[in-house]
Each structure stands twice: as structure tokens, then as C-alpha cells.
Amino acid sequence: MDHIKEGLEKADEKLGTVVDGGKAEVDIGKENSNISDATRDIGRKMVELFDSGKTIDDEDVMALYKKIVDSRAKIEELKKQQEEYKKKL
């Protein structure tokens, strides 16, 4: 009976690890979407700036770029978490 209980506990632990790894994959997808959105918004903002005769030295563009940099950092952290989940399996 103890072997069955131990086996179920290990299976439950592995299932939790798989779920956590799947969540990390979803979060990576969200961050990639954030990068795409910010990249599109930067392009739109640059066209607006050029149309108004301004240069690209603009705080709004830099704020959008910061979102991209932040998302890239989150993706790297999530990938590290995924590797840890894989090691647990």
C-alpha cells in the first residue's frame, strides 16, 4: 500500500511539473505577442513622427522599446524555468 501511495505522490509531482512547464510555454507566447504588439506600435509611432517632421528621438518610442526589452528578459527567465521543469521530469 505504501508503494502505491508513493507512486501516486510521484505521479502527482510530475503532473504538477508538466503543468508548470505548460504554463511557462503559454507565458512565453504572451511575451512574444507583447513584443509583436510593441514592434508594431513603434512602427506606427515612427510613421507619425516622420509625418509630423520630427525625428525618432522620442520618449514614446523608447517606452515601447523598453516593453520589448522587458518581454525579452521575461522570455529568457521563462525558458530557464522550463529547463528546470524538464530536469525534474
PDB file of N, CA, C and O in Angstrom:
ATOM      1  N   MET A   1       0.820  -1.189   0.000  1.00  0.00           N
ATOM      2  CA  MET A   1       0.000   0.000   0.000  1.00  0.00           C
ATOM      3  C   MET A   1       0.871   1.263   0.000  1.00  0.00           C
ATOM      4  O   MET A   1       0.545   2.249  -0.660  1.00  0.00           O
ATOM      5  N   ASP A   2       1.978   1.222   0.745  1.00  0.00           N
ATOM      6  CA  ASP A   2       2.884   2.373   0.782  1.00  0.00           C
ATOM      7  C   ASP A   2       3.497   2.641  -0.590  1.00  0.00           C
ATOM      8  O   ASP A   2       3.717   3.795  -0.960  1.00  0.00           O
ATOM      9  N   HIS A   3       3.771   1.578  -1.344  1.00  0.00           N
ATOM     10  CA  HIS A   3       4.340   1.736  -2.684  1.00  0.00           C
ATOM     11  C   HIS A   3       3.344   2.428  -3.612  1.00  0.00           C
ATOM     12  O   HIS A   3       3.732   3.251  -4.442  1.00  0.00           O
ATOM     13  N   ILE A   4       2.082   2.099  -3.475  1.00  0.00           N
ATOM     14  CA  ILE A   4       1.048   2.725  -4.306  1.00  0.00           C
ATOM     15  C   ILE A   4       0.947   4.204  -3.948  1.00  0.00           C
ATOM     16  O   ILE A   4       0.898   5.065  -4.827  1.00  0.00           O
ATOM     17  N   LYS A   5       0.917   4.485  -2.660  1.00  0.00           N
ATOM     18  CA  LYS A   5       0.832   5.875  -2.209  1.00  0.00           C
ATOM     19  C   LYS A   5       2.045   6.670  -2.699  1.00  0.00           C
ATOM     20  O   LYS A   5       1.903   7.793  -3.181  1.00  0.00           O
ATOM     21  N   GLU A   6       3.226   6.086  -2.574  1.00  0.00           N
ATOM     22  CA  GLU A   6       4.453   6.744  -3.026  1.00  0.00           C
ATOM     23  C   GLU A   6       4.418   6.972  -4.535  1.00  0.00           C
ATOM     24  O   GLU A   6       4.823   8.030  -5.015  1.00  0.00           O
ATOM     25  N   GLY A   7       3.938   5.988  -5.274  1.00  0.00           N
ATOM     26  CA  GLY A   7       3.833   6.120  -6.726  1.00  0.00           C
ATOM     27  C   GLY A   7       2.874   7.219  -7.122  1.00  0.00           C
ATOM     28  O   GLY A   7       3.144   7.983  -8.049  1.00  0.00           O
ATOM     29  N   LEU A   8       1.742   7.303  -6.418  1.00  0.00           N
ATOM     30  CA  LEU A   8       0.763   8.360  -6.706  1.00  0.00           C
ATOM     31  C   LEU A   8       1.327   9.736  -6.382  1.00  0.00           C
ATOM     32  O   LEU A   8       1.071  10.695  -7.110  1.00  0.00           O
ATOM     33  N   GLU A   9       2.086   9.845  -5.308  1.00  0.00           N
ATOM     34  CA  GLU A   9       2.699  11.124  -4.949  1.00  0.00           C
ATOM     35  C   GLU A   9       3.705  11.561  -6.011  1.00  0.00           C
ATOM     36  O   GLU A   9       3.760  12.737  -6.373  1.00  0.00           O
ATOM     37  N   LYS A  10       4.498  10.618  -6.508  1.00  0.00           N
ATOM     38  CA  LYS A  10       5.472  10.942  -7.558  1.00  0.00           C
ATOM     39  C   LYS A  10       4.761  11.337  -8.844  1.00  0.00           C
ATOM     40  O   LYS A  10       5.183  12.271  -9.526  1.00  0.00           O
ATOM     41  N   ALA A  11       3.689  10.636  -9.177  1.00  0.00           N
ATOM     42  CA  ALA A  11       2.933  10.962 -10.388  1.00  0.00           C
ATOM     43  C   ALA A  11       2.312  12.349 -10.263  1.00  0.00           C
ATOM     44  O   ALA A  11       2.307  13.125 -11.219  1.00  0.00           O
ATOM     45  N   ASP A  12       1.791  12.652  -9.081  1.00  0.00           N
ATOM     46  CA  ASP A  12       1.190  13.961  -8.851  1.00  0.00           C
ATOM     47  C   ASP A  12       2.240  15.058  -8.973  1.00  0.00           C
ATOM     48  O   ASP A  12       1.978  16.114  -9.549  1.00  0.00           O
ATOM     49  N   GLU A  13       3.425  14.807  -8.431  1.00  0.00           N
ATOM     50  CA  GLU A  13       4.523  15.776  -8.518  1.00  0.00           C
ATOM     51  C   GLU A  13       4.925  16.012  -9.973  1.00  0.00           C
ATOM     52  O   GLU A  13       5.121  17.155 -10.386  1.00  0.00           O
ATOM     53  N   LYS A  14       5.046  14.940 -10.745  1.00  0.00           N
ATOM     54  CA  LYS A  14       5.424  15.068 -12.158  1.00  0.00           C
ATOM     55  C   LYS A  14       4.337  15.789 -12.944  1.00  0.00           C
ATOM     56  O   LYS A  14       4.638  16.598 -13.822  1.00  0.00           O
ATOM     57  N   LEU A  15       3.075  15.504 -12.635  1.00  0.00           N
ATOM     58  CA  LEU A  15       1.981  16.180 -13.316  1.00  0.00           C
ATOM     59  C   LEU A  15       2.033  17.681 -13.034  1.00  0.00           C
ATOM     60  O   LEU A  15       1.830  18.494 -13.936  1.00  0.00           O
ATOM     61  N   GLY A  16       2.306  18.045 -11.781  1.00  0.00           N
ATOM     62  CA  GLY A  16       2.445  19.461 -11.433  1.00  0.00           C
ATOM     63  C   GLY A  16       3.580  20.112 -12.189  1.00  0.00           C
ATOM     64  O   GLY A  16       3.467  21.262 -12.613  1.00  0.00           O
ATOM     65  N   THR A  17       4.664  19.396 -12.361  1.00  0.00           N
ATOM     66  CA  THR A  17       5.814  19.905 -13.107  1.00  0.00           C
ATOM     67  C   THR A  17       5.450  20.119 -14.566  1.00  0.00           C
ATOM     68  O   THR A  17       5.825  21.129 -15.162  1.00  0.00           O
ATOM     69  N   VAL A  18       4.720  19.171 -15.145  1.00  0.00           N
ATOM     70  CA  VAL A  18       4.292  19.300 -16.545  1.00  0.00           C
ATOM     71  C   VAL A  18       3.356  20.494 -16.706  1.00  0.00           C
ATOM     72  O   VAL A  18       3.471  21.253 -17.668  1.00  0.00           O
ATOM     73  N   VAL A  19       2.436  20.658 -15.767  1.00  0.00           N
ATOM     74  CA  VAL A  19       1.503  21.789 -15.822  1.00  0.00           C
ATOM     75  C   VAL A  19       2.269  23.107 -15.729  1.00  0.00           C
ATOM     76  O   VAL A  19       1.993  24.040 -16.482  1.00  0.00           O
ATOM     77  N   ASP A  20       3.228  23.184 -14.808  1.00  0.00           N
ATOM     78  CA  ASP A  20       4.036  24.405 -14.661  1.00  0.00           C
ATOM     79  C   ASP A  20       4.824  24.692 -15.941  1.00  0.00           C
ATOM     80  O   ASP A  20       4.933  25.841 -16.368  1.00  0.00           O
ATOM     81  N   GLY A  21       5.369  23.641 -16.542  1.00  0.00           N
ATOM     82  CA  GLY A  21       6.103  23.815 -17.799  1.00  0.00           C
ATOM     83  C   GLY A  21       5.194  24.302 -18.910  1.00  0.00           C
ATOM     84  O   GLY A  21       5.592  25.139 -19.721  1.00  0.00           O
ATOM     85  N   GLY A  22       3.969  23.782 -18.954  1.00  0.00           N
ATOM     86  CA  GLY A  22       2.998  24.234 -19.953  1.00  0.00           C
ATOM     87  C   GLY A  22       2.604  25.679 -19.742  1.00  0.00           C
ATOM     88  O   GLY A  22       2.435  26.432 -20.701  1.00  0.00           O
ATOM     89  N   LYS A  23       2.456  26.068 -18.473  1.00  0.00           N
ATOM     90  CA  LYS A  23       2.121  27.463 -18.163  1.00  0.00           C
ATOM     91  C   LYS A  23       3.245  28.383 -18.624  1.00  0.00           C
ATOM     92  O   LYS A  23       2.988  29.465 -19.154  1.00  0.00           O
ATOM     93  N   ALA A  24       4.485  27.958 -18.425  1.00  0.00           N
ATOM     94  CA  ALA A  24       5.624  28.767 -18.868  1.00  0.00           C
ATOM     95  C   ALA A  24       5.578  28.936 -20.383  1.00  0.00           C
ATOM     96  O   ALA A  24       5.881  30.015 -20.893  1.00  0.00           O
ATOM     97  N   GLU A  25       5.204  27.885 -21.107  1.00  0.00           N
ATOM     98  CA  GLU A  25       5.114  27.967 -22.569  1.00  0.00           C
ATOM     99  C   GLU A  25       4.046  28.976 -22.985  1.00  0.00           C
ATOM    100  O   GLU A  25       4.253  29.749 -23.920  1.00  0.00           O
ATOM    101  N   VAL A  26       2.910  28.970 -22.296  1.00  0.00           N
ATOM    102  CA  VAL A  26       1.849  29.942 -22.572  1.00  0.00           C
ATOM    103  C   VAL A  26       2.338  31.356 -22.288  1.00  0.00           C
ATOM    104  O   VAL A  26       2.081  32.278 -23.063  1.00  0.00           O
ATOM    105  N   ASP A  27       3.044  31.524 -21.170  1.00  0.00           N
ATOM    106  CA  ASP A  27       3.570  32.846 -20.815  1.00  0.00           C
ATOM    107  C   ASP A  27       4.592  33.334 -21.841  1.00  0.00           C
ATOM    108  O   ASP A  27       4.642  34.527 -22.140  1.00  0.00           O
ATOM    109  N   ILE A  28       5.397  32.436 -22.375  1.00  0.00           N
ATOM    110  CA  ILE A  28       6.343  32.803 -23.431  1.00  0.00           C
ATOM    111  C   ILE A  28       5.577  33.292 -24.657  1.00  0.00           C
ATOM    112  O   ILE A  28       5.958  34.285 -25.278  1.00  0.00           O
ATOM    113  N   GLY A  29       4.514  32.603 -24.997  1.00  0.00           N
ATOM    114  CA  GLY A  29       3.687  33.041 -26.127  1.00  0.00           C
ATOM    115  C   GLY A  29       3.111  34.430 -25.911  1.00  0.00           C
ATOM    116  O   GLY A  29       3.069  35.242 -26.835  1.00  0.00           O
ATOM    117  N   LYS A  30       2.667  34.702 -24.688  1.00  0.00           N
ATOM    118  CA  LYS A  30       2.132  36.033 -24.371  1.00  0.00           C
ATOM    119  C   LYS A  30       3.213  37.099 -24.510  1.00  0.00           C
ATOM    120  O   LYS A  30       2.962  38.176 -25.051  1.00  0.00           O
ATOM    121  N   GLU A  31       4.414  36.800 -24.023  1.00  0.00           N
ATOM    122  CA  GLU A  31       5.505  37.776 -24.120  1.00  0.00           C
ATOM    123  C   GLU A  31       5.906  38.006 -25.574  1.00  0.00           C
ATOM    124  O   GLU A  31       6.214  39.136 -25.955  1.00  0.00           O
ATOM    125  N   ASN A  32       5.907  36.953 -26.392  1.00  0.00           N
ATOM    126  CA  ASN A  32       6.195  37.125 -27.816  1.00  0.00           C
ATOM    127  C   ASN A  32       5.126  37.989 -28.481  1.00  0.00           C
ATOM    128  O   ASN A  32       5.430  38.797 -29.358  1.00  0.00           O
ATOM    129  N   SER A  33       3.883  37.815 -28.061  1.00  0.00           N
ATOM    130  CA  SER A  33       2.800  38.657 -28.579  1.00  0.00           C
ATOM    131  C   SER A  33       2.999  40.110 -28.158  1.00  0.00           C
ATOM    132  O   SER A  33       2.767  41.027 -28.946  1.00  0.00           O
ATOM    133  N   ASN A  34       3.433  40.319 -26.902  1.00  0.00           N
ATOM    134  CA  ASN A  34       3.722  41.682 -26.434  1.00  0.00           C
ATOM    135  C   ASN A  34       4.825  42.325 -27.270  1.00  0.00           C
ATOM    136  O   ASN A  34       4.753  43.510 -27.595  1.00  0.00           O
ATOM    137  N   ILE A  35       5.847  41.538 -27.619  1.00  0.00           N
ATOM    138  CA  ILE A  35       6.936  42.050 -28.447  1.00  0.00           C
ATOM    139  C   ILE A  35       6.399  42.447 -29.823  1.00  0.00           C
ATOM    140  O   ILE A  35       6.743  43.509 -30.341  1.00  0.00           O
ATOM    141  N   SER A  36       5.566  41.606 -30.407  1.00  0.00           N
ATOM    142  CA  SER A  36       4.994  41.918 -31.726  1.00  0.00           C
ATOM    143  C   SER A  36       4.148  43.183 -31.668  1.00  0.00           C
ATOM    144  O   SER A  36       4.231  44.040 -32.548  1.00  0.00           O
ATOM    145  N   ASP A  37       3.331  43.291 -30.619  1.00  0.00           N
ATOM    146  CA  ASP A  37       2.486  44.478 -30.469  1.00  0.00           C
ATOM    147  C   ASP A  37       3.322  45.750 -30.315  1.00  0.00           C
ATOM    148  O   ASP A  37       3.042  46.764 -30.955  1.00  0.00           O
ATOM    149  N   ALA A  38       4.345  45.690 -29.465  1.00  0.00           N
ATOM    150  CA  ALA A  38       5.187  46.867 -29.247  1.00  0.00           C
ATOM    151  C   ALA A  38       5.962  47.224 -30.510  1.00  0.00           C
ATOM    152  O   ALA A  38       6.147  48.402 -30.814  1.00  0.00           O
ATOM    153  N   THR A  39       6.417  46.211 -31.247  1.00  0.00           N
ATOM    154  CA  THR A  39       7.142  46.465 -32.501  1.00  0.00           C
ATOM    155  C   THR A  39       6.227  47.164 -33.500  1.00  0.00           C
ATOM    156  O   THR A  39       6.633  48.121 -34.159  1.00  0.00           O
ATOM    157  N   ARG A  40       4.991  46.682 -33.610  1.00  0.00           N
ATOM    158  CA  ARG A  40       4.015  47.322 -34.496  1.00  0.00           C
ATOM    159  C   ARG A  40       3.754  48.764 -34.052  1.00  0.00           C
ATOM    160  O   ARG A  40       3.700  49.674 -34.880  1.00  0.00           O
ATOM    161  N   ASP A  41       3.593  48.968 -32.731  1.00  0.00           N
ATOM    162  CA  ASP A  41       3.311  50.303 -32.210  1.00  0.00           C
ATOM    163  C   ASP A  41       4.489  51.254 -32.439  1.00  0.00           C
ATOM    164  O   ASP A  41       4.287  52.440 -32.697  1.00  0.00           O
ATOM    165  N   ILE A  42       5.711  50.739 -32.344  1.00  0.00           N
ATOM    166  CA  ILE A  42       6.883  51.570 -32.637  1.00  0.00           C
ATOM    167  C   ILE A  42       6.850  52.010 -34.094  1.00  0.00           C
ATOM    168  O   ILE A  42       7.084  53.179 -34.403  1.00  0.00           O
ATOM    169  N   GLY A  43       6.561  51.074 -34.981  1.00  0.00           N
ATOM    170  CA  GLY A  43       6.481  51.423 -36.400  1.00  0.00           C
ATOM    171  C   GLY A  43       5.434  52.496 -36.654  1.00  0.00           C
ATOM    172  O   GLY A  43       5.677  53.456 -37.385  1.00  0.00           O
ATOM    173  N   ARG A  44       4.271  52.324 -36.047  1.00  0.00           N
ATOM    174  CA  ARG A  44       3.191  53.305 -36.206  1.00  0.00           C
ATOM    175  C   ARG A  44       3.631  54.660 -35.658  1.00  0.00           C
ATOM    176  O   ARG A  44       3.403  55.693 -36.287  1.00  0.00           O
ATOM    177  N   LYS A  45       4.267  54.653 -34.475  1.00  0.00           N
ATOM    178  CA  LYS A  45       4.717  55.899 -33.856  1.00  0.00           C
ATOM    179  C   LYS A  45       5.781  56.584 -34.706  1.00  0.00           C
ATOM    180  O   LYS A  45       5.785  57.809 -34.828  1.00  0.00           O
ATOM    181  N   MET A  46       6.676  55.806 -35.290  1.00  0.00           N
ATOM    182  CA  MET A  46       7.725  56.397 -36.128  1.00  0.00           C
ATOM    183  C   MET A  46       7.123  57.041 -37.369  1.00  0.00           C
ATOM    184  O   MET A  46       7.550  58.123 -37.772  1.00  0.00           O
ATOM    185  N   VAL A  47       6.148  56.397 -37.973  1.00  0.00           N
ATOM    186  CA  VAL A  47       5.494  56.984 -39.141  1.00  0.00           C
ATOM    187  C   VAL A  47       4.820  58.299 -38.750  1.00  0.00           C
ATOM    188  O   VAL A  47       4.896  59.285 -39.484  1.00  0.00           O
ATOM    189  N   GLU A  48       4.159  58.308 -37.590  1.00  0.00           N
ATOM    190  CA  GLU A  48       3.527  59.546 -37.115  1.00  0.00           C
ATOM    191  C   GLU A  48       4.575  60.640 -36.911  1.00  0.00           C
ATOM    192  O   GLU A  48       4.356  61.795 -37.278  1.00  0.00           O
ATOM    193  N   LEU A  49       5.714  60.267 -36.324  1.00  0.00           N
ATOM    194  CA  LEU A  49       6.779  61.254 -36.100  1.00  0.00           C
ATOM    195  C   LEU A  49       7.315  61.798 -37.418  1.00  0.00           C
ATOM    196  O   LEU A  49       7.480  63.007 -37.581  1.00  0.00           O
ATOM    197  N   PHE A  50       7.584  60.893 -38.357  1.00  0.00           N
ATOM    198  CA  PHE A  50       8.106  61.318 -39.655  1.00  0.00           C
ATOM    199  C   PHE A  50       7.098  62.190 -40.392  1.00  0.00           C
ATOM    200  O   PHE A  50       7.467  63.180 -41.023  1.00  0.00           O
ATOM    201  N   ASP A  51       5.825  61.817 -40.310  1.00  0.00           N
ATOM    202  CA  ASP A  51       4.775  62.604 -40.967  1.00  0.00           C
ATOM    203  C   ASP A  51       4.698  64.021 -40.401  1.00  0.00           C
ATOM    204  O   ASP A  51       4.357  64.964 -41.113  1.00  0.00           O
ATOM    205  N   SER A  52       5.019  64.161 -39.112  1.00  0.00           N
ATOM    206  CA  SER A  52       4.954  65.484 -38.496  1.00  0.00           C
ATOM    207  C   SER A  52       6.293  66.224 -38.578  1.00  0.00           C
ATOM    208  O   SER A  52       6.436  67.321 -38.039  1.00  0.00           O
ATOM    209  N   GLY A  53       7.275  65.612 -39.259  1.00  0.00           N
ATOM    210  CA  GLY A  53       8.560  66.263 -39.462  1.00  0.00           C
ATOM    211  C   GLY A  53       9.529  66.099 -38.300  1.00  0.00           C
ATOM    212  O   GLY A  53      10.558  66.774 -38.260  1.00  0.00           O
ATOM    213  N   LYS A  54       9.223  65.223 -37.360  1.00  0.00           N
ATOM    214  CA  LYS A  54      10.091  65.023 -36.209  1.00  0.00           C
ATOM    215  C   LYS A  54      11.080  63.891 -36.476  1.00  0.00           C
ATOM    216  O   LYS A  54      10.995  63.186 -37.482  1.00  0.00           O
ATOM    217  N   THR A  55      12.020  63.740 -35.543  1.00  0.00           N
ATOM    218  CA  THR A  55      12.995  62.648 -35.623  1.00  0.00           C
ATOM    219  C   THR A  55      12.557  61.515 -34.691  1.00  0.00           C
ATOM    220  O   THR A  55      11.527  61.606 -34.023  1.00  0.00           O
ATOM    221  N   ILE A  56      13.354  60.455 -34.662  1.00  0.00           N
ATOM    222  CA  ILE A  56      12.968  59.315 -33.844  1.00  0.00           C
ATOM    223  C   ILE A  56      13.388  59.437 -32.384  1.00  0.00           C
ATOM    224  O   ILE A  56      13.159  58.514 -31.603  1.00  0.00           O
ATOM    225  N   ASP A  57      13.984  60.529 -32.008  1.00  0.00           N
ATOM    226  CA  ASP A  57      14.371  60.756 -30.621  1.00  0.00           C
ATOM    227  C   ASP A  57      13.115  61.141 -29.833  1.00  0.00           C
ATOM    228  O   ASP A  57      12.833  62.320 -29.619  1.00  0.00           O
ATOM    229  N   ASP A  58      12.374  60.118 -29.409  1.00  0.00           N
ATOM    230  CA  ASP A  58      11.079  60.356 -28.798  1.00  0.00           C
ATOM    231  C   ASP A  58      10.893  59.439 -27.595  1.00  0.00           C
ATOM    232  O   ASP A  58      11.222  58.255 -27.665  1.00  0.00           O
ATOM    233  N   GLU A  59      10.375  59.966 -26.507  1.00  0.00           N
ATOM    234  CA  GLU A  59      10.182  59.181 -25.286  1.00  0.00           C
ATOM    235  C   GLU A  59       9.173  58.061 -25.484  1.00  0.00           C
ATOM    236  O   GLU A  59       9.329  56.981 -24.913  1.00  0.00           O
ATOM    237  N   ASP A  60       8.135  58.303 -26.289  1.00  0.00           N
ATOM    238  CA  ASP A  60       7.119  57.271 -26.514  1.00  0.00           C
ATOM    239  C   ASP A  60       7.719  56.051 -27.192  1.00  0.00           C
ATOM    240  O   ASP A  60       7.409  54.916 -26.830  1.00  0.00           O
ATOM    241  N   VAL A  61       8.577  56.286 -28.177  1.00  0.00           N
ATOM    242  CA  VAL A  61       9.223  55.184 -28.888  1.00  0.00           C
ATOM    243  C   VAL A  61      10.126  54.421 -27.918  1.00  0.00           C
ATOM    244  O   VAL A  61      10.143  53.190 -27.930  1.00  0.00           O
ATOM    245  N   MET A  62      10.862  55.127 -27.093  1.00  0.00           N
ATOM    246  CA  MET A  62      11.751  54.470 -26.145  1.00  0.00           C
ATOM    247  C   MET A  62      10.957  53.677 -25.103  1.00  0.00           C
ATOM    248  O   MET A  62      11.397  52.613 -24.668  1.00  0.00           O
ATOM    249  N   ALA A  63       9.795  54.188 -24.704  1.00  0.00           N
ATOM    250  CA  ALA A  63       8.949  53.456 -23.753  1.00  0.00           C
ATOM    251  C   ALA A  63       8.456  52.149 -24.381  1.00  0.00           C
ATOM    252  O   ALA A  63       8.403  51.115 -23.714  1.00  0.00           O
ATOM    253  N   LEU A  64       8.098  52.202 -25.656  1.00  0.00           N
ATOM    254  CA  LEU A  64       7.681  50.982 -26.354  1.00  0.00           C
ATOM    255  C   LEU A  64       8.840  50.011 -26.494  1.00  0.00           C
ATOM    256  O   LEU A  64       8.665  48.802 -26.348  1.00  0.00           O
ATOM    257  N   TYR A  65      10.024  50.540 -26.778  1.00  0.00           N
ATOM    258  CA  TYR A  65      11.199  49.679 -26.892  1.00  0.00           C
ATOM    259  C   TYR A  65      11.511  49.016 -25.552  1.00  0.00           C
ATOM    260  O   TYR A  65      11.922  47.857 -25.514  1.00  0.00           O
ATOM    261  N   LYS A  66      11.317  49.743 -24.463  1.00  0.00           N
ATOM    262  CA  LYS A  66      11.542  49.170 -23.131  1.00  0.00           C
ATOM    263  C   LYS A  66      10.615  47.978 -22.905  1.00  0.00           C
ATOM    264  O   LYS A  66      11.013  46.994 -22.281  1.00  0.00           O
ATOM    265  N   LYS A  67       9.386  48.059 -23.405  1.00  0.00           N
ATOM    266  CA  LYS A  67       8.468  46.922 -23.284  1.00  0.00           C
ATOM    267  C   LYS A  67       9.038  45.696 -23.989  1.00  0.00           C
ATOM    268  O   LYS A  67       8.932  44.576 -23.489  1.00  0.00           O
ATOM    269  N   ILE A  68       9.634  45.913 -25.135  1.00  0.00           N
ATOM    270  CA  ILE A  68      10.240  44.812 -25.888  1.00  0.00           C
ATOM    271  C   ILE A  68      11.397  44.203 -25.083  1.00  0.00           C
ATOM    272  O   ILE A  68      11.494  42.984 -24.946  1.00  0.00           O
ATOM    273  N   VAL A  69      12.258  45.056 -24.561  1.00  0.00           N
ATOM    274  CA  VAL A  69      13.407  44.594 -23.785  1.00  0.00           C
ATOM    275  C   VAL A  69      12.928  43.831 -22.548  1.00  0.00           C
ATOM    276  O   VAL A  69      13.486  42.786 -22.211  1.00  0.00           O
ATOM    277  N   ASP A  70      11.898  44.347 -21.873  1.00  0.00           N
ATOM    278  CA  ASP A  70      11.360  43.677 -20.692  1.00  0.00           C
ATOM    279  C   ASP A  70      10.777  42.312 -21.047  1.00  0.00           C
ATOM    280  O   ASP A  70      10.988  41.339 -20.324  1.00  0.00           O
ATOM    281  N   SER A  71      10.050  42.239 -22.148  1.00  0.00           N
ATOM    282  CA  SER A  71       9.471  40.968 -22.576  1.00  0.00           C
ATOM    283  C   SER A  71      10.557  39.964 -22.938  1.00  0.00           C
ATOM    284  O   SER A  71      10.431  38.779 -22.631  1.00  0.00           O
ATOM    285  N   ARG A  72      11.607  40.420 -23.579  1.00  0.00           N
ATOM    286  CA  ARG A  72      12.720  39.521 -23.907  1.00  0.00           C
ATOM    287  C   ARG A  72      13.330  38.937 -22.630  1.00  0.00           C
ATOM    288  O   ARG A  72      13.653  37.750 -22.573  1.00  0.00           O
ATOM    289  N   ALA A  73      13.481  39.776 -21.618  1.00  0.00           N
ATOM    290  CA  ALA A  73      14.044  39.312 -20.345  1.00  0.00           C
ATOM    291  C   ALA A  73      13.113  38.291 -19.690  1.00  0.00           C
ATOM    292  O   ALA A  73      13.577  37.290 -19.144  1.00  0.00           O
ATOM    293  N   LYS A  74      11.806  38.539 -19.744  1.00  0.00           N
ATOM    294  CA  LYS A  74      10.841  37.599 -19.179  1.00  0.00           C
ATOM    295  C   LYS A  74      10.894  36.268 -19.917  1.00  0.00           C
ATOM    296  O   LYS A  74      10.814  35.208 -19.296  1.00  0.00           O
ATOM    297  N   ILE A  75      11.027  36.317 -21.226  1.00  0.00           N
ATOM    298  CA  ILE A  75      11.106  35.093 -22.025  1.00  0.00           C
ATOM    299  C   ILE A  75      12.335  34.287 -21.620  1.00  0.00           C
ATOM    300  O   ILE A  75      12.253  33.069 -21.467  1.00  0.00           O
ATOM    301  N   GLU A  76      13.454  34.946 -21.449  1.00  0.00           N
ATOM    302  CA  GLU A  76      14.673  34.239 -21.037  1.00  0.00           C
ATOM    303  C   GLU A  76      14.480  33.576 -19.676  1.00  0.00           C
ATOM    304  O   GLU A  76      14.902  32.438 -19.472  1.00  0.00           O
ATOM    305  N   GLU A  77      13.846  34.284 -18.750  1.00  0.00           N
ATOM    306  CA  GLU A  77      13.592  33.713 -17.430  1.00  0.00           C
ATOM    307  C   GLU A  77      12.635  32.521 -17.528  1.00  0.00           C
ATOM    308  O   GLU A  77      12.837  31.506 -16.861  1.00  0.00           O
ATOM    309  N   LEU A  78      11.610  32.642 -18.346  1.00  0.00           N
ATOM    310  CA  LEU A  78      10.654  31.545 -18.523  1.00  0.00           C
ATOM    311  C   LEU A  78      11.315  30.327 -19.162  1.00  0.00           C
ATOM    312  O   LEU A  78      11.000  29.189 -18.816  1.00  0.00           O
ATOM    313  N   LYS A  79      12.224  30.571 -20.088  1.00  0.00           N
ATOM    314  CA  LYS A  79      12.946  29.455 -20.709  1.00  0.00           C
ATOM    315  C   LYS A  79      13.818  28.735 -19.686  1.00  0.00           C
ATOM    316  O   LYS A  79      13.940  27.510 -19.717  1.00  0.00           O
ATOM    317  N   LYS A  80      14.423  29.500 -18.781  1.00  0.00           N
ATOM    318  CA  LYS A  80      15.215  28.889 -17.719  1.00  0.00           C
ATOM    319  C   LYS A  80      14.320  28.043 -16.819  1.00  0.00           C
ATOM    320  O   LYS A  80      14.700  26.948 -16.406  1.00  0.00           O
ATOM    321  N   GLN A  81      13.123  28.560 -16.518  1.00  0.00           N
ATOM    322  CA  GLN A  81      12.179  27.802 -15.703  1.00  0.00           C
ATOM    323  C   GLN A  81      11.787  26.509 -16.404  1.00  0.00           C
ATOM    324  O   GLN A  81      11.693  25.458 -15.771  1.00  0.00           O
ATOM    325  N   GLN A  82      11.558  26.588 -17.703  1.00  0.00           N
ATOM    326  CA  GLN A  82      11.204  25.391 -18.459  1.00  0.00           C
ATOM    327  C   GLN A  82      12.306  24.340 -18.376  1.00  0.00           C
ATOM    328  O   GLN A  82      12.028  23.150 -18.227  1.00  0.00           O
ATOM    329  N   GLU A  83      13.547  24.780 -18.472  1.00  0.00           N
ATOM    330  CA  GLU A  83      14.658  23.842 -18.376  1.00  0.00           C
ATOM    331  C   GLU A  83      14.673  23.163 -17.004  1.00  0.00           C
ATOM    332  O   GLU A  83      14.956  21.970 -16.895  1.00  0.00           O
ATOM    333  N   GLU A  84      14.366  23.936 -15.965  1.00  0.00           N
ATOM    334  CA  GLU A  84      14.300  23.359 -14.629  1.00  0.00           C
ATOM    335  C   GLU A  84      13.160  22.346 -14.535  1.00  0.00           C
ATOM    336  O   GLU A  84      13.316  21.296 -13.910  1.00  0.00           O
ATOM    337  N   TYR A  85      12.019  22.651 -15.148  1.00  0.00           N
ATOM    338  CA  TYR A  85      10.895  21.716 -15.140  1.00  0.00           C
ATOM    339  C   TYR A  85      11.281  20.417 -15.857  1.00  0.00           C
ATOM    340  O   TYR A  85      10.944  19.321 -15.408  1.00  0.00           O
ATOM    341  N   LYS A  86      11.987  20.562 -16.967  1.00  0.00           N
ATOM    342  CA  LYS A  86      12.402  19.383 -17.735  1.00  0.00           C
ATOM    343  C   LYS A  86      13.346  18.508 -16.910  1.00  0.00           C
ATOM    344  O   LYS A  86      13.280  17.280 -16.974  1.00  0.00           O
ATOM    345  N   LYS A  87      14.213  19.140 -16.145  1.00  0.00           N
ATOM    346  CA  LYS A  87      15.154  18.377 -15.316  1.00  0.00           C
ATOM    347  C   LYS A  87      14.417  17.586 -14.238  1.00  0.00           C
ATOM    348  O   LYS A  87      14.873  16.518 -13.831  1.00  0.00           O
ATOM    349  N   LYS A  88      13.286  18.104 -13.777  1.00  0.00           N
ATOM    350  CA  LYS A  88      12.513  17.425 -12.741  1.00  0.00           C
ATOM    351  C   LYS A  88      11.782  16.192 -13.278  1.00  0.00           C
ATOM    352  O   LYS A  88      11.431  15.285 -12.523  1.00  0.00           O
ATOM    353  N   LEU A  89      11.563  16.178 -14.585  1.00  0.00           N
ATOM    354  CA  LEU A  89      10.838  15.045 -15.167  1.00  0.00           C
ATOM    355  C   LEU A  89      11.733  13.907 -15.388  1.00  0.00           C
ATOM    356  O   LEU A  89      11.296  12.862 -15.872  1.00  0.00           O
TER     357      LEU A  89
END
